[in-house]
Structures are given as C-alpha cells and as structure tokens.
Amino acid sequence: MPFPSAPKDRDRPWVMRTYAGHSSPAESNALYRRNLAKGQTGLSVAFDLPTQTGYDPDDELAAGEVGKVGVPVAHLGDMRALFDGIPLDEMNTSMTINATAMWLLALYQAVAEEHGHDVSRLAGTTQNDIIKEYLSRGTYVFPPGPSMRLITDMVAYTVTAMPRWNPINICSYHLQEAGATPVQEIAYALSTAVAVLDSVRDSGQIPQERFGEVVARISFFVNAGVRFVEEMCKMRAFTQLWDELTRDRYGVQDPGLRRFRYGVQVNSLGLTEAQPENNVQRIVLEMLAVTLSRDARARAVQLPAWNEALGLPRPWDQQWSLRLQQVLAYETDLLEYDDLFTGSVVVERKVAELVEGARGEMARVAELGGAVAAVESGYMKGRLVASLAERRRRMESGEDVVVGVNRFETSEPNPLLADLDTAIQTVDPAVEDAAAEAVRRWRAERDPEPVRAALDRLRAAAGTSENLMAATLGCARAGVTTGEWAGVLREVFGEYRAPTGVAAAAGGEADATLEGVRERVRATGEELGGRLRLLVGKPGLDGHSNGAEQIAVRARDAGFEVVYQGIRLTPQQIVSAAVEEDVHVVGLSVLSGSHLQVVPAVLRGLREAGLDDVPVVVGGIVPDGDARRLREAGVARVFTPKDFALTDIMGQIVDVVREAHDLDQRAPAPA
C-alpha cells in the first residue's frame, strides 16, 4: 500500500499520530499501514504491559496481559514484523516505553540496520521518563538509581550516534491523570528534567561544549485537559520556565537549543463512559488548547478515540480522531496568524501565577534532594494522591460539572452504542497462547552461544559504569528476548516497589452521606466481631493505580481498615494477603483488559484457601458483557468509570459484606 508523500514543512503544522498497537506485531503492522495511508504523518507505538515491564509472553505475570493495551515485542523477530514494509528512515516514530526503553530502541536500531538505513538519520522518540512511572503508570522495573543510569546512557548514546532521536520524552501527561494540578504538572516535570540533565552532565559522557545538544534533544509529552484557557497558559508557562532553566542552570546560550519541544495527548482519563459521544467535543477543545497559541504550539499531537472509556478503540474510531486533527490543520485558518494571545492581560496574569507556583514547588522538591529523592520519600506521590482526592470530591459534590455524568444525565438512545459488542475492539484470547508459543519457538530455534555471550557481556557491563547501550545492542542482534534482557538487569540492579502515597493523603471533610456509611461500617464490624477490613488488590501488570489509591483513601475515610500493597501482584499473592490479613472483602482494580483472566484466578485461589465467604468486587474498564461473565463467576459487584461516586461504592461494599454473612440489610440504619 503506497504511503502519501511527506508534506512540505509549511503544510504540516505538527506530527499527526494516533496511539496504536494491539494483539500481535503483524496485526499492528497492518493497522500502521492503514493509518499512514489515511494521512497520519508519524507512528506512536503502544506496547503491551509484559513488554513495558520486561517479561516474555509465556511468563506467569504476563497472563491475561499479552496484546491487550499494546503490541507484544519479545525479540528482534517481533520488531521486524512490526515495521515490515514501513520505511523507518522516513518515519518519525514515537515509542511509549520506559523501563525497557533502551531495549526497544536497540531492537528498532537493529531492524533499521537490516534495512540498510543510516542510523544517524533515524527520527523519533522513546518516552523513557521513569520518574513519572513511580508516580502514576507503574511500569517501572528497577530502583530509581539504576533506572536513571539507563536513561543517562541512552541520552549520551543518542546525542552522538542518533542525533535526530529524542532519547527521553519527559511526560507530565500521566501526572495530570494521577491528580496533578497545573502547578504540580509543570514543577514535577521540570524537576524530572533537572534530574536527567544533572545525571548526564555529571556522568562525564558528554563534553561541556556539546551539552547544548543534550538539552536540544530533551522533549516533553504533556496532557491537555478540558479547562481550555488554563491549559493554554500552562504551556506558555512551561515554555518560559524551560528557557530560563536551560539558560541559567546549564549555560545554553543558543535560543534554538533551548526551545521547549513538546507533544501532547489530550486527556484520556477525562473521557466518560456515560454519554461517550460528548467525548468528541472534549477532544476538540483540548486539542485547541495546545495548538492555538503559536508561540507555545505542540510539535506532535495524538488524540484518543471517543470510546476509550469503554474499551479498545477500533480502526474507524482512530480514523475519526485523525480526521479531527486534519480538519483543524487544513480547513481552518489556524496557521495564518501570529500568536493570538500576545499582549493579553488575562493570559499574562494567569501565566505569571502558574510560573510563580511552579517555581515554589520546584524549590520544595530541590530541598528534598531532587526528583529521585522526592520519589523515594513518597513526597510527590502523596501530593498527587491528595490532589486527585480533592478533584474527585469536587466532582462528586457537583462543584465541578461533568456533562452527562453529574449533570444533564438524561439522554436519548445512543446509536453509537446500539451494539455494544461491536462498539470497541476486542483481542482474541488465542493471541496470548500464540505469542507464548512463538517466543518458545524463537528460543528453541536460535543459536544459543551468541545469546549466552551477549547476556554475559550485559551482566558484566551492568556491574561497571560502562555505557550499557553497546551491550544491549549486542543482545538485540543475538536474538535475546525481552524477558532475558530485563532478567539479567534484575539480577544486578534488583527490583523496586514505589510508595503508594495512600498513607500521606489526607481525607476530606466528611459529608452526611459519608458519615452514614461510616456508621454502617462501624456497626457491621461490631456485628462481625472487629473492624471491617478491605483488601485492595492490583492483579497482573496493570500499573494504573489512581483508581485503586482513591478507593483505598475513601475506604479509610469511611472507617475500613485498608490493606493495599501496591501494584503488580500475582493472584496467589493477593489470596495470600487475604488469608494473612483475615479480610472481610477483596476489591480488585483492573484497567488493562485482563479482568477475565486475573479475576477468576483470584476467585479460584480464595475458594481453595477456604475463603468462600470473602466476597470479591471489581473495578475497571469492563464492558457490560464481561461484567455479566464476572458476576456469573462469583463477583459480587462490578464498578466501571460511570460509577464515579466513591462514597456510594463504599456503601455497596458494606452491602456486599452483609450479604455474604446473611446480615439484615436494614440494620444498622445510618445515623
């Protein structure tokens, strides 16, 4: 299928992408080809959770996760299939990958070399911001120190060998999803940039006279929420602070090297399951916030699909998002004028307010020892959990209006949802078995000696200060798998569990509804002989813990004793915790689509442990058909994004406990 020729620079205001990848490399390759033929001008690769966290498809922890939120890439053969027939030397490829970013870049380079491309001409981005993984998405693997070393080595390597590549995309997008205010989003992202740049500078791998080239290759990936003016001002504040920081702290005198370069995805978690057609106008308004201001315009834009709160978007849904960008770029007069907001008193005042607030929060992070120390102490995570709790309080109270959710809820029948089973993309369960069999076949058919030698070299280099990119490239070319590469580094660096932030998050003031639930929690506990205990569990590799953390905070405020051990637990670990803590109810949070695999595994484990009387509730992005299947399997309640009232959820959890113990639902009555 021929791809359209690249437009002239003046005709292309930004790189247009849709974030895509699912099922298998071959399926994703076909999707990329179709999107490019429709006028998409760059690729944004979504990897599945096993790939992001360094596991092969046949690993125990990969169960239920293969091909769900992205494409599985276990070795060089998968990367070949993913980009088959796509001219990498003409692409601008963004890869959303963090803990294993060095590994995926090595595979990408190896495929480009096989195609005969000049590696120095490759253009694209690896996200590679590990700080925000400890704070939001949870796809970290190693402790902060070794993780920063991997980033530092990649930056040093690409500046010399791949000068058009952005080795890190400092990502405030997920910070906003995790609760960050605009001030926190700016401050924590720039504090992360300081940590990375200081690490590269102090490593001695780049001469001081070339440090401007390092600064020039740092890019950002931001979130654009629906508060249009505030979001636009946020980007102007980002631009101002970045220019000051790189000039004053790092001595970069060339304004071109100091330019704030950013891409954006508009706010996916702000999309609603209720009346999802409203998401289209949300997406358009959020896109305008980062395109109207010429002096702070995004360099790349990718839009979610209208139905992402329901499940995996179909190709048609992604096409709709691409067309939104194209109409704005090619039909409107957006590009014909200088910056529309220069001289605006309102904008200048708001930007100054954000700049002042961000400077203050950056100073607090610096006093703690910088971004890495603020992660290890739990400071930043606690601040985000508290901010998100306040945001949810405003939404539940109606102080913040969400159309179709907490106001204007009546709706005509939605023709877009007439057939729910076809309104989203589904991943064939056979995909996981096929990927597991394929990786076993790959291991069996490769030459074992080069693999052993490459892994030995990686292990030895990891124990020194040597740049790890050369050893990683050797592993890629030898046929090492994702799990094997990460496994060696786990041996050397160890693994890490980040603070959850729940303990540091202060509860809000209780209203009458919460007081009523507290009384029911207290009285039910007395009837059962002790305080009610809720285990909040995150089974599998899904690291999006925002919802689980908010449930834990509200349950604590409602009087439950909460057991929450963080992310990335096997079903057996969750069952063991339920036994050890003698809990009354288990709540499982799953957003990755693996609910039909991991939830039944927990149910079986509880039965085998003799905990038949411990009910299980589930929350996450669960289509209606899957929710029915979970209830048939024994799940007591299923909560989805439309169930936004957390206090009401707490009340239903009390109901579940009383039902499980045959207690009268009418007593005790709320006080």
N, C-alpha and C positions, 0 to 999 in steps of 0.2 A: 504494500500500500504506500503510495508516494506521500511524502510529508510536504506541507507548504513551505515555500522558501522563506528564509528569515526576513522579517520586515525591516525596513530601514529604521535607524535609531529614533528619528523624529516621529515615526509612525507607531512606535512601541513604547508606551509610557512606563510600563513595568513588565516584569516577567509574570505571565499568567499561568497559574498552576491549579490543579486540584490534588488534594492529598489522597493517594490511592495505592492500593495493593491488597490482595487477599488470596486465599486458597492455595495457590502454587505459583512458582515463577512463570510457568507457561501461561496460566490464566491472567496473571498480572501483566505480562508482556503484551498479550492481546489487548488488554484494556489501555495500556500506554499508547499503543499504536493507534487505536481508535481516537483517543483524546488528542494526540498530536495532529491527526488528520482533520480534526474539528477546529484547529487553530490554537490549541494550547501551545505555549511557547517555552515551557520548561517542565521538568518532571519533579514531582515531590513523592518520594518513595516512603510508604508506610511499611514497616517491618512488624512481624508478629512478636508476641511477648517472649517466646523462647529465644528468638534471635537477639532481641534487645537485652536480655538478661544472661546470655551466654550459655544456652542449653541446646542440645540437639533435639530433633523432633521425637526421638524414642526415649527421652529422659522421663523419669517419673513425674517431675514437676511440670513437664510440658503437657501433661494430659489435659485435654479439653481446650488447649490454647493455640494449637497449631493452625495457622492460616486464618485466625479469627479477626484480629484487629490490624492485620497487615500480612505481608508475604513472608513465608519462611525461607531463609537463606542459610543453609548449613555448610556450604563449601563452594569451591570455585565453580563446580558444575552448575550449581543453582544460580550463581551470578551470571554465568554465560547465558543461561536460559532466560533470565530476567531481562537482559538487554539485547537479546538476539535480534539482529536486523536494525537496531537503533544506532545511529552514528554518534558515538559518545563524544567525538571531537567537535560536534555541532550542538551538543546539548548543554543546558545549564541544569544540573541535577542536584536537587536538594534531598538529603537523606536524614530522616528523623531517627537518629541513632545517637546514643550517649555513652553508656558504659563500654560498649563494644565498638565504638566509633572507629578506633584505629584498625580493627579487624575488617570492618566493612569497607573502609577506604582502601585497604590493601587488596581486597578482592576486586574492587572496582578498578584499581590501577592495573592489576594483573590481567583483567579482561581487556582493558584498553590496549595494553601491550600486545596481547594476542591479536588484536585487530590492526596492529601496526600504527597506532596513534602516537603522536608526540605527547608524552605525559605532561610536559610543561604547558601544554595548551588546554588541558582539561579544566573546565569551569564548573563550579558548583559549591555546595556547602554540606558539611557534616554538622549536625546540631551540636553535639558534644559538650553541652552545658551540664555538668554533673551536679553542680550546686543545687539547681532547681529540682533535680531528681530526689535529693534528700528532703526537699520541702513540699513536693507536690506529686509528680508522676510515679515515683518509686521504682524506676528501672535502674537503680544503682546496683553495683555488684561489690566493689571493693571499698575499703575505707577511704575517707577524703584525701589523705596524703598520697597514696599510690594513684588514686584517680586523677589528682592534679598533675602527677608526673606524666601519665598517659597523654593528657591534654597538652602539657608543655612540650613533650616530644613531638606530637603531631604538628603543633604550631611551628616549631623550629624546622621540621622536615619540609612542610609545605611551602614555607616562605622561600626556600631555596630551590626545591625540586618541582613544586606545583604552584607557581606564583599567582595563578588565577583562581586558586581554590580558597574558599573561606573555611579554615580549619575548625572554627568554633562559631556557633550561632547562639549568642547569649540570649536566653529565652525567658522573657518576662511573661510570655503568654500564659504559661501554666501557673505562674504566681497569682495572676488575677483570678484564675479559676479556683485557686486554693484560698481566696479571700482577700488578696492584696488590694488595698486602696491605691489610687494613682500614685500617691507619695511613696508608699511601700514598693510598688512595682518599679518605679524609677530607681529608688535607693538601693534595693536589693540586687537589681540587675547591674547597676553601675558598680556596686561593691563586688559583685562577682567578676566584672571586667577588671577591676583593680587586682583581685587575687590572681587572675590568669596572667595579666601583663607583668605583675611583680614576679611571678614564678618564672616566666620566660626570661625576663631580664636577669634575674638572679641565677638562672641556670648557666649563664655564660655561653650558651649555644649560638647566640646571635650578637654580632658586634654592635656596639652602641650606635655607630654611624648608620646601621641598617635598621634600627629599631622602628623608625617611621614606617617601614614596610610591614612590620608586625602589626602596628596599630591599624594600618590601612586594610588588613585582611580580617580584622575583627568585625563581625556583623551581628545584628540583633534580630530577634524574632519576637514580635510584640502581639498583644491582644487588643482588639478594638471592641469595646463594649458599646451598648446602645446609647449611653449618655454622650451624645454627639459632640457638643462643644467641649466638654471636659476631656474627652479622648483626643480631640484635635490639639488642644492646649498641652496635653501630656506629651505629645510627640514634639512639639516645639520646645518644651522644657527639656526633654531628653536631648535634643539636638544642641541646645545651649550648654548644658552641663557636660556633655561628651567633648565638645570643643574646648571648654575650659580645662577639663581633666587631662586630656591628652597633651595640651599645650603646657600646662603648668607642672604636672606631675612627671611627665615623660619627655618634655622638651621638644616635642614635634612642632617644627615651625611652619611646615608646608600645609596650608589650609586644605589642600586636596587630600592629603593623607589623614587629616583629622575629620573628614566628612563622616557624619553619622549615617551609616548604611543599614537599612532595616527592611525586613519583610514582615508580612502580617498575615495572620489568620484571624478572621473575626470570630467572636466568642461562641464556640460550640456549646458550652455548658449553659449558655443563656438561652438556648433554643428550648422550646417547650413541647412536651408530648401532647398536652391539651391544645386544641385548635392549632395544629402544626403549620397550617397554611400561613399563619401570622409570622412564621419564621422568615419568610421571603422578604418582607419589608424590613425586618430586623437586620437581615444580612446586608441589604442595600444601604441602609442608614449607617451601619457600622463600617462598610466599605468607604462611604463618603468621608468619614472622619479621618481616614488616612490617605486620601487622595486629593481632596480639595485644596489643601494647603501646599502650594508648590514648593515652598522653602523647607517643608518637612514631609515630603511625599514618600510613600513606601517605594522601595525598589522592586519588590516582588509581592504579589497578593495571591492568597489562596483562600477560597471560600468553602465553608461546609455546605452540605446539602440540607434542604428544608426538613428532611425526615430523619436526621441523625439522632434525635432523641427517641426514635422508635427502633432503630437498629442500623444495620449496614446499608448505606445508600446503593442504589442500582446505578448502572452506567447512565441511564437517562437523567437521573437526579443530579449526577455530577455534571452532565452536559448543561443542565439548567443553570447551575452555579457558574460555569464558564461563560455562558451567554450573558449573565448579569454583568460580568466584567467587560465583555466586548461591547455591549450597548453603551456603557458608561464611557469607555475609551474611544470608541469610533463614531458614535452617533451624537454625543453631546459636545458642547464647546468647552469642556473642562480644561483642555490643554492650550487654549488660545490666549490665556491671560497670565499676567504676573500674579504673585501671591495675593489672594483676595483679602487677607486678614492683616496685612502690614498697616500699622498705624491704628488698629482697633484698640480703643481704650479698654474695652471689656476683655479682649483676648490678652492684651499685655498684662492686665491686672491678674487674671487667672494664671497665666504662665509664671508670673513672679511669685504667686502664692505656692505653686507646685515646686518651683525651684527652691524656695526657702525651706519648705517642709522636707524635701528630699535631701538637701544638704544636712539638715539636722539629724535625720535618720541614718544617713551615711556616717555621720560623726559618731553616733552611738554604736554602729557596727564596728567602726575602726577602734573605738575604745575597748571593745571586747576582744580585739586581736585580729579583726578582719572577717571576711565572709566564712572561711572554713571554721574558725573558732566559733562563730555565731551559729553555725550548723551543729557543731559538736555539743555546744552548751544547750541547744534547744531553743535559743532566744528567737530566732527568726521563725521557726516552725510554730512556736507558741503564739507569736504575734499574728501569724496568718490564720491559725485556727480561731483565735479570738475575733479577728476581723470578719471571718466568714460566719461565725455565730451571730454577730451583730447584723450582718447583711440578711441572714435568714430571719432574724427576729423582725426586722423591718418589713420583710415580705409577708410573713405570717400575720403581722398586725394590720397589714394593709397600708402601712405608711409608704412603702414602695409598691407601686401598682405594676402588675404584670398582666397585660391584657389576655383574657381567656383563661387565666389561672386563678387570680384572686379578685378579679373584677371583670364584668362583661362576659360571664361564663356561659350564657345561653348561646346555642349555636344551631344553625341548620345542619342537616346531614351532610357530611363531607364526602364529595365524590372521589377525592384523592385517596380516601381510606375505605372505599366501598368494599374492597377485597384486601383485608389486612395481610393475608398470606403472600400477596404479590406486591405489597407496598414497600417492602425492603428486600435487600439481597440476603440470601441465606448461603451458608457454606456447607457443602456436602460433608456429612460426618466421615465419609470414606477418605477425605483429604488427609486427615491425620494419619490413618493407617498407611496410606500410600507414601506419605513423607517419611514415616518411620522406617518403612521397608526400603525406601530409596536410599536413606542415609546408611542403613546397614549394608546395602549392596555396594555403595560407594566405598565404605571402609574395606569391604572384602576384596574388591577388585583393584585397589590402588597398590602401588609398590610400598611396602611397609618401611623399608630402610630410609628413604628420604624423609618420611613422616617422623620417624624416631629421631633422626638427626636434627630436623628443624625444631622439634619440640625441646630437645636437649639444649639447643642453642638459645631458644627463647627463655628457658628456665635459668640458664646461666646468666644471660644478659639482664634478666629481671632482678637478679641479686646484686647488680652493679649499678652504676649511674649511666651506663651506656644508653643512647637513644634506642628505643625499642622498635622503631619503625622498620629498620632493616631486618631484624629477626622476624617480625610479623609478616613482612613481605615474603620472606623465605618460607614461612608456614603456609601462606596462601598458595604459593606456586607448587608446594609439595603435596597439596591435597589434604591438609589438616582440616578438621571440622571446627565449627563454631564452638561446640562444647569442649573440644580438646584444647583449643587456644585459651579459652576462658578458664578451663580447669587447671592448666599449668599456672596461670597467674593467681588463681585462688590459692593454690598451694603456697606460693611465695608471698602474696600480699595479704591473704586472709579475706574473710567476708565481713560484712558490717550490717548492723541494724540501727537505723537512724531513730532519734527521738520522735515520738508520735505527736507531741505538742498538746495532747489532751489534758495532762495534769496542769499545764501552765495556763490553760484557757479559763478565764473567769466566766461563771454563768451569769446570765442576765437576770434582771429583776423579774420575779415570778408574777404572772397574772393570775386571775381567778381560775382559769382553766388548768394551768399547771399546778396550782395549789390543790385542785380537786384530784388530779392524777397522783400527786404526792400522797394524799390521804389514802387513796386506793392501794398504792404501792406499800405504804406502811402497814395498813390493816391486813392486806393479803400476806405480807411477810409474817405478821404475827400469827395468822391462822396456820401457816406452814412451819412455824417454829423458828423463824430467823429472818434476816433481811433478804429481800429478793435479789438474786444475783443473775446478771445478764452477761453472757459471753458474746462479744462482737468479734466475728472472725472474717478474715480475708483469705479465702482459699485460692490456691493456684498462683499464677504470676501477675494477676491484676494489681497494679500498684496505685491506681487512682483511689486514694484513701479519704478524700474530702468528705464523702457521704458517711463513711464509717466513723470518722472522727466526730462529725456533727451529731450522729446518733449517740455516740459514747458520751459526749458532753451533755446532751439533753437528757439522756438516761440518768446520768449522775445528778443533774439538777432535779430530776423527778424522784430521786430517792433510791434508785437502784444502786447496788454495788456492782460496778462495771469491771469486767475483765477484758482488756484489749491489749493484745500482744503485737500489734502492727501487721505488716503486710507479709505476703509470700509464705503462707503456711500450707503444708500438705493437709488433706482431710484427716489423716491419722493424728497429726499434731493438734488439730482443733478438737478432735474427740478426746485425746489425752488431757487437754486443758479442761474440757467439760467435766471429766472424771475427777481430776485433781482438785478443781475449784468447787465441785459439787453445785453446779449452776442449776437454775430453775428454767432457763430458756436460752437458746442459741440463736443469734442473729447473724446471718451470712450476707456479705456485701459483694456483689459480682457485677462488674460493668463491661467485662471483656467478651461476653457471649459464651463463656464456658459453663454457664449455670447447669445445663443438662448433663454435664459430666461430673462436676465437682460437688454439686449439692446432693445428688443421690449417693455419692461416695461417703459424705458425712452422715447421711441418714443411715446407711448400712453400718457404718462404724459405731454409731450410737446404739443401734439395736444389738450389735454384737457385744457391746460393753455393758449391756443390761440397762441402758438409759432410755427405755421405750417411753417413759413418762416425761422426758425432756422435749418439749416442742421446739420446732425449728421455724423461724421466719426468714424470709429472703428479701433483699432489696437490690435493685439494679435496673439496667436496661433489659427488660424481659418482655418480649412480645406476648400478646394475650394467649396465643396457642401454647407457648412454652409455659406460661403461668398455670394454665389448666393442667398440663402434664406434671408440673411440680406439685400442685395440690393433690393430684391423684396419687403421687408417690409418697405423700405424707406430710408435705409442708403445710404449716398451719395458716400462714398469710404470705402474700407476695405484694411488695410495695414497689412502685415504679416512679419515675420522675413526676408524674401528676400528683402523687401523694406528698405534697410539699410541707404539710403541717406536721412538724415533728412531735409536738405535744399530743396530737391526735394519734400518731403512731405509737407513742408511749402508752396511751390508754388502750389501744388494741393489743399491745403486748401483755398488759395486765389481764385483759380478757382471755388471751391465749393460755396464760398460766392457770387461770381459774378454771378454764375448760379442761385443761389437762389433768387437774386434780378434783374434778367434779364439785367445784365450789359454786355456791349460788351466785349467779352473776349480778343479782340485785343488791347484794350486800358484800362489802360495806358500801354505803352510798357516799358520794363525795361530800365533804364537809361544807 
